[in-house]
Amino acid sequence: MEKYNLEKTYTSINLSEQNLSGIEFELCVFKDCDFTKADFSMSNFLDCEFENCNFSMVKLANTGLQSAKFKDCKMLGIDFSRCKDFLLSFRFEGCKIDYSSFHGKKISKTVFNNCSLKEANFVDADLSGAVFKDTDLSASVFNQTNLEKADFREAYGFIIDPEINKLKAAKFSVNGLLGLLMKYGIKVE
Protein backbone atom coordinates (compact mmCIF):
# COMPACT_ATOMS: atom_id res chain seq x y z
CA MET A 1 0.00 0.00 0.00
CA GLU A 2 1.29 3.46 -0.89
CA LYS A 3 2.46 5.81 1.87
CA TYR A 4 -0.04 8.52 0.80
CA ASN A 5 -3.53 7.64 -0.42
CA LEU A 6 -5.97 10.31 -1.61
CA GLU A 7 -9.63 9.77 -2.58
CA LYS A 8 -9.29 6.02 -3.04
CA THR A 9 -11.93 3.37 -2.46
CA TYR A 10 -10.95 0.01 -1.01
CA THR A 11 -13.46 -2.84 -1.19
CA SER A 12 -13.26 -6.33 0.32
CA ILE A 13 -9.54 -6.27 1.09
CA ASN A 14 -8.09 -8.43 3.86
CA LEU A 15 -5.21 -6.77 5.69
CA SER A 16 -5.60 -8.61 8.99
CA GLU A 17 -2.45 -8.83 11.09
CA GLN A 18 -0.57 -6.60 8.60
CA ASN A 19 1.85 -3.81 9.52
CA LEU A 20 0.27 -0.69 8.00
CA SER A 21 2.08 1.87 10.12
CA GLY A 22 3.07 5.29 8.85
CA ILE A 23 0.49 5.45 6.03
CA GLU A 24 -1.61 8.53 5.21
CA PHE A 25 -5.23 8.24 4.03
CA GLU A 26 -7.25 11.28 3.02
CA LEU A 27 -10.87 11.23 1.78
CA CYS A 28 -10.68 7.45 1.36
CA VAL A 29 -13.57 4.97 1.59
CA PHE A 30 -13.22 1.45 2.99
CA LYS A 31 -16.03 -1.09 2.44
CA ASP A 32 -16.20 -4.69 3.67
CA CYS A 33 -12.51 -4.70 4.66
CA ASP A 34 -10.87 -6.85 7.34
CA PHE A 35 -8.21 -5.13 9.44
CA THR A 36 -8.32 -7.54 12.41
CA LYS A 37 -5.16 -7.11 14.52
CA ALA A 38 -3.58 -4.81 11.90
CA ASP A 39 -1.04 -2.25 13.09
CA PHE A 40 -1.96 1.30 12.04
CA SER A 41 0.55 2.92 14.42
CA MET A 42 1.64 6.40 13.31
CA SER A 43 -0.84 6.37 10.41
CA ASN A 44 -3.33 9.15 9.71
CA PHE A 45 -6.94 9.01 8.50
CA LEU A 46 -8.40 12.36 7.45
CA ASP A 47 -12.08 12.52 6.42
CA CYS A 48 -12.21 8.77 5.76
CA GLU A 49 -15.29 6.54 5.82
CA PHE A 50 -15.44 2.91 6.90
CA GLU A 51 -18.44 0.71 6.18
CA ASN A 52 -18.93 -2.88 7.33
CA CYS A 53 -15.25 -3.28 8.23
CA ASN A 54 -13.66 -5.40 10.96
CA PHE A 55 -11.23 -3.44 13.15
CA SER A 56 -11.11 -5.83 16.09
CA MET A 57 -7.91 -5.56 18.12
CA VAL A 58 -6.37 -2.98 15.73
CA LYS A 59 -3.31 -1.14 17.04
CA LEU A 60 -3.67 2.66 16.94
CA ALA A 61 -0.51 3.92 18.68
CA ASN A 62 -0.02 7.58 17.74
CA THR A 63 -2.62 7.24 14.98
CA GLY A 64 -4.57 10.25 13.73
CA LEU A 65 -8.33 9.92 13.27
CA GLN A 66 -9.73 13.22 12.04
CA SER A 67 -13.40 13.34 11.02
CA ALA A 68 -13.49 9.56 10.57
CA LYS A 69 -16.91 7.94 10.07
CA PHE A 70 -17.56 4.31 10.98
CA LYS A 71 -20.76 2.56 9.90
CA ASP A 72 -21.71 -1.03 10.76
CA CYS A 73 -18.15 -1.86 11.79
CA LYS A 74 -16.91 -4.46 14.26
CA MET A 75 -14.38 -2.72 16.54
CA LEU A 76 -13.80 -4.99 19.53
CA GLY A 77 -10.99 -4.31 22.01
CA ILE A 78 -9.56 -1.16 20.44
CA ASP A 79 -7.45 1.16 22.59
CA PHE A 80 -8.49 4.57 21.24
CA SER A 81 -6.60 6.15 24.15
CA ARG A 82 -3.40 5.58 22.15
CA CYS A 83 -4.62 7.78 19.24
CA LYS A 84 -3.17 11.22 18.59
CA ASP A 85 -5.08 13.95 20.42
CA PHE A 86 -4.67 16.51 17.62
CA LEU A 87 -8.09 17.04 15.96
CA LEU A 88 -9.27 13.61 17.12
CA SER A 89 -12.89 13.20 15.98
CA PHE A 90 -15.06 10.38 14.80
CA ARG A 91 -18.66 9.26 14.43
CA PHE A 92 -20.04 5.75 14.92
CA GLU A 93 -23.26 4.31 13.49
CA GLY A 94 -24.37 0.72 14.00
CA CYS A 95 -20.93 -0.27 15.30
CA LYS A 96 -19.96 -2.89 17.84
CA ILE A 97 -17.23 -1.19 19.94
CA ASP A 98 -17.30 -3.49 22.97
CA TYR A 99 -14.27 -3.80 25.30
CA SER A 100 -12.66 -0.65 23.84
CA SER A 101 -10.93 2.15 25.72
CA PHE A 102 -11.36 5.90 25.33
CA HIS A 103 -9.46 6.55 28.57
CA GLY A 104 -8.43 10.20 28.91
CA LYS A 105 -9.50 11.21 25.40
CA LYS A 106 -11.14 14.53 24.57
CA ILE A 107 -13.91 13.43 22.24
CA SER A 108 -16.62 15.98 22.89
CA LYS A 109 -19.67 15.93 20.60
CA THR A 110 -18.93 12.38 19.43
CA VAL A 111 -22.03 10.61 18.12
CA PHE A 112 -22.66 6.96 18.93
CA ASN A 113 -25.82 5.97 17.03
CA ASN A 114 -27.25 2.45 17.44
CA CYS A 115 -23.97 1.11 18.82
CA SER A 116 -22.86 -1.50 21.32
CA LEU A 117 -20.32 -0.10 23.80
CA LYS A 118 -20.36 -2.88 26.37
CA GLU A 119 -17.55 -2.76 28.93
CA ALA A 120 -16.00 0.34 27.33
CA ASN A 121 -13.59 2.48 29.35
CA PHE A 122 -14.45 6.19 29.51
CA VAL A 123 -12.36 7.00 32.61
CA ASP A 124 -11.05 10.60 32.58
CA ALA A 125 -12.53 11.19 29.10
CA ASP A 126 -14.23 14.37 27.92
CA LEU A 127 -17.55 13.35 26.36
CA SER A 128 -19.22 16.73 26.78
CA GLY A 129 -22.01 17.12 24.25
CA ALA A 130 -21.70 13.49 23.10
CA VAL A 131 -24.80 11.68 21.88
CA PHE A 132 -25.55 8.07 22.78
CA LYS A 133 -28.60 7.30 20.64
CA ASP A 134 -30.00 3.76 20.97
CA THR A 135 -26.64 2.65 22.38
CA ASP A 136 -25.92 -0.17 24.85
CA LEU A 137 -23.47 0.96 27.55
CA SER A 138 -23.74 -2.16 29.76
CA ALA A 139 -20.81 -2.44 32.19
CA SER A 140 -19.04 0.59 30.68
CA VAL A 141 -16.92 2.55 33.13
CA PHE A 142 -17.42 6.27 33.75
CA ASN A 143 -15.09 7.73 36.38
CA GLN A 144 -14.00 11.38 36.46
CA THR A 145 -15.66 11.65 33.04
CA ASN A 146 -16.95 14.95 31.69
CA LEU A 147 -20.49 14.20 30.53
CA GLU A 148 -21.77 17.78 30.58
CA LYS A 149 -24.50 18.32 27.96
CA ALA A 150 -24.22 14.67 26.84
CA ASP A 151 -27.41 13.05 25.61
CA PHE A 152 -28.26 9.68 27.21
CA ARG A 153 -32.02 9.84 26.55
CA GLU A 154 -31.97 6.80 24.25
CA ALA A 155 -28.98 5.00 25.81
CA TYR A 156 -29.41 1.98 28.05
CA GLY A 157 -27.49 -0.34 30.34
CA PHE A 158 -25.32 2.41 31.82
CA ILE A 159 -24.43 2.99 35.45
CA ILE A 160 -23.04 6.47 36.12
CA ASP A 161 -22.13 7.80 39.56
CA PRO A 162 -23.21 11.48 39.67
CA GLU A 163 -20.76 12.14 42.50
CA ILE A 164 -17.61 11.31 40.53
CA ASN A 165 -18.61 12.48 37.03
CA LYS A 166 -19.53 15.88 35.60
CA LEU A 167 -23.18 15.78 34.55
CA LYS A 168 -24.27 19.42 34.31
CA ALA A 169 -27.00 19.79 31.67
CA ALA A 170 -26.71 16.13 30.61
CA LYS A 171 -29.97 14.66 29.29
CA PHE A 172 -31.52 11.43 30.57
CA SER A 173 -34.88 9.78 30.06
CA VAL A 174 -37.01 8.68 33.02
CA ASN A 175 -36.05 5.08 32.20
CA GLY A 176 -32.35 5.97 32.47
CA LEU A 177 -32.61 7.39 35.99
CA LEU A 178 -32.02 3.95 37.51
CA GLY A 179 -28.48 4.02 36.06
CA LEU A 180 -27.83 7.21 38.03
CA LEU A 181 -29.30 5.90 41.28
CA MET A 182 -27.81 2.38 41.29
CA LYS A 183 -25.11 3.12 43.85
CA TYR A 184 -27.71 4.23 46.37
CA GLY A 185 -29.52 0.89 46.32
CA ILE A 186 -32.78 2.61 45.48
CA LYS A 187 -35.48 0.42 43.92
CA VAL A 188 -37.56 2.03 41.20
CA GLU A 189 -40.75 0.20 40.24
C-alpha positions as CSV (number, residue, x, y, z in Angstrom):
1,M,0.0,0.0,0.0
2,E,1.3,3.5,-0.9
3,K,2.5,5.8,1.9
4,Y,0.0,8.5,0.8
5,N,-3.5,7.6,-0.4
6,L,-6.0,10.3,-1.6
7,E,-9.6,9.8,-2.6
8,K,-9.3,6.0,-3.0
9,T,-11.9,3.4,-2.5
10,Y,-11.0,0.0,-1.0
11,T,-13.5,-2.8,-1.2
12,S,-13.3,-6.3,0.3
13,I,-9.5,-6.3,1.1
14,N,-8.1,-8.4,3.9
15,L,-5.2,-6.8,5.7
16,S,-5.6,-8.6,9.0
17,E,-2.4,-8.8,11.1
18,Q,-0.6,-6.6,8.6
19,N,1.8,-3.8,9.5
20,L,0.3,-0.7,8.0
21,S,2.1,1.9,10.1
22,G,3.1,5.3,8.8
23,I,0.5,5.4,6.0
24,E,-1.6,8.5,5.2
25,F,-5.2,8.2,4.0
26,E,-7.3,11.3,3.0
27,L,-10.9,11.2,1.8
28,C,-10.7,7.4,1.4
29,V,-13.6,5.0,1.6
30,F,-13.2,1.5,3.0
31,K,-16.0,-1.1,2.4
32,D,-16.2,-4.7,3.7
33,C,-12.5,-4.7,4.7
34,D,-10.9,-6.9,7.3
35,F,-8.2,-5.1,9.4
36,T,-8.3,-7.5,12.4
37,K,-5.2,-7.1,14.5
38,A,-3.6,-4.8,11.9
39,D,-1.0,-2.3,13.1
40,F,-2.0,1.3,12.0
41,S,0.6,2.9,14.4
42,M,1.6,6.4,13.3
43,S,-0.8,6.4,10.4
44,N,-3.3,9.2,9.7
45,F,-6.9,9.0,8.5
46,L,-8.4,12.4,7.5
47,D,-12.1,12.5,6.4
48,C,-12.2,8.8,5.8
49,E,-15.3,6.5,5.8
50,F,-15.4,2.9,6.9
51,E,-18.4,0.7,6.2
52,N,-18.9,-2.9,7.3
53,C,-15.2,-3.3,8.2
54,N,-13.7,-5.4,11.0
55,F,-11.2,-3.4,13.2
56,S,-11.1,-5.8,16.1
57,M,-7.9,-5.6,18.1
58,V,-6.4,-3.0,15.7
59,K,-3.3,-1.1,17.0
60,L,-3.7,2.7,16.9
61,A,-0.5,3.9,18.7
62,N,0.0,7.6,17.7
63,T,-2.6,7.2,15.0
64,G,-4.6,10.3,13.7
65,L,-8.3,9.9,13.3
66,Q,-9.7,13.2,12.0
67,S,-13.4,13.3,11.0
68,A,-13.5,9.6,10.6
69,K,-16.9,7.9,10.1
70,F,-17.6,4.3,11.0
71,K,-20.8,2.6,9.9
72,D,-21.7,-1.0,10.8
73,C,-18.1,-1.9,11.8
74,K,-16.9,-4.5,14.3
75,M,-14.4,-2.7,16.5
76,L,-13.8,-5.0,19.5
77,G,-11.0,-4.3,22.0
78,I,-9.6,-1.2,20.4
79,D,-7.5,1.2,22.6
80,F,-8.5,4.6,21.2
81,S,-6.6,6.2,24.2
82,R,-3.4,5.6,22.1
83,C,-4.6,7.8,19.2
84,K,-3.2,11.2,18.6
85,D,-5.1,13.9,20.4
86,F,-4.7,16.5,17.6
87,L,-8.1,17.0,16.0
88,L,-9.3,13.6,17.1
89,S,-12.9,13.2,16.0
90,F,-15.1,10.4,14.8
91,R,-18.7,9.3,14.4
92,F,-20.0,5.8,14.9
93,E,-23.3,4.3,13.5
94,G,-24.4,0.7,14.0
95,C,-20.9,-0.3,15.3
96,K,-20.0,-2.9,17.8
97,I,-17.2,-1.2,19.9
98,D,-17.3,-3.5,23.0
99,Y,-14.3,-3.8,25.3
100,S,-12.7,-0.7,23.8
101,S,-10.9,2.1,25.7
102,F,-11.4,5.9,25.3
103,H,-9.5,6.6,28.6
104,G,-8.4,10.2,28.9
105,K,-9.5,11.2,25.4
106,K,-11.1,14.5,24.6
107,I,-13.9,13.4,22.2
108,S,-16.6,16.0,22.9
109,K,-19.7,15.9,20.6
110,T,-18.9,12.4,19.4
111,V,-22.0,10.6,18.1
112,F,-22.7,7.0,18.9
113,N,-25.8,6.0,17.0
114,N,-27.3,2.4,17.4
115,C,-24.0,1.1,18.8
116,S,-22.9,-1.5,21.3
117,L,-20.3,-0.1,23.8
118,K,-20.4,-2.9,26.4
119,E,-17.5,-2.8,28.9
120,A,-16.0,0.3,27.3
121,N,-13.6,2.5,29.4
122,F,-14.5,6.2,29.5
123,V,-12.4,7.0,32.6
124,D,-11.0,10.6,32.6
125,A,-12.5,11.2,29.1
126,D,-14.2,14.4,27.9
127,L,-17.5,13.4,26.4
128,S,-19.2,16.7,26.8
129,G,-22.0,17.1,24.2
130,A,-21.7,13.5,23.1
131,V,-24.8,11.7,21.9
132,F,-25.6,8.1,22.8
133,K,-28.6,7.3,20.6
134,D,-30.0,3.8,21.0
135,T,-26.6,2.6,22.4
136,D,-25.9,-0.2,24.9
137,L,-23.5,1.0,27.6
138,S,-23.7,-2.2,29.8
139,A,-20.8,-2.4,32.2
140,S,-19.0,0.6,30.7
141,V,-16.9,2.5,33.1
142,F,-17.4,6.3,33.8
143,N,-15.1,7.7,36.4
144,Q,-14.0,11.4,36.5
145,T,-15.7,11.6,33.0
146,N,-16.9,14.9,31.7
147,L,-20.5,14.2,30.5
148,E,-21.8,17.8,30.6
149,K,-24.5,18.3,28.0
150,A,-24.2,14.7,26.8
151,D,-27.4,13.0,25.6
152,F,-28.3,9.7,27.2
153,R,-32.0,9.8,26.6
154,E,-32.0,6.8,24.3
155,A,-29.0,5.0,25.8
156,Y,-29.4,2.0,28.0
157,G,-27.5,-0.3,30.3
158,F,-25.3,2.4,31.8
159,I,-24.4,3.0,35.5
160,I,-23.0,6.5,36.1
161,D,-22.1,7.8,39.6
162,P,-23.2,11.5,39.7
163,E,-20.8,12.1,42.5
164,I,-17.6,11.3,40.5
165,N,-18.6,12.5,37.0
166,K,-19.5,15.9,35.6
167,L,-23.2,15.8,34.5
168,K,-24.3,19.4,34.3
169,A,-27.0,19.8,31.7
170,A,-26.7,16.1,30.6
171,K,-30.0,14.7,29.3
172,F,-31.5,11.4,30.6
173,S,-34.9,9.8,30.1
174,V,-37.0,8.7,33.0
175,N,-36.0,5.1,32.2
176,G,-32.4,6.0,32.5
177,L,-32.6,7.4,36.0
178,L,-32.0,3.9,37.5
179,G,-28.5,4.0,36.1
180,L,-27.8,7.2,38.0
181,L,-29.3,5.9,41.3
182,M,-27.8,2.4,41.3
183,K,-25.1,3.1,43.9
184,Y,-27.7,4.2,46.4
185,G,-29.5,0.9,46.3
186,I,-32.8,2.6,45.5
187,K,-35.5,0.4,43.9
188,V,-37.6,2.0,41.2
189,E,-40.7,0.2,40.2
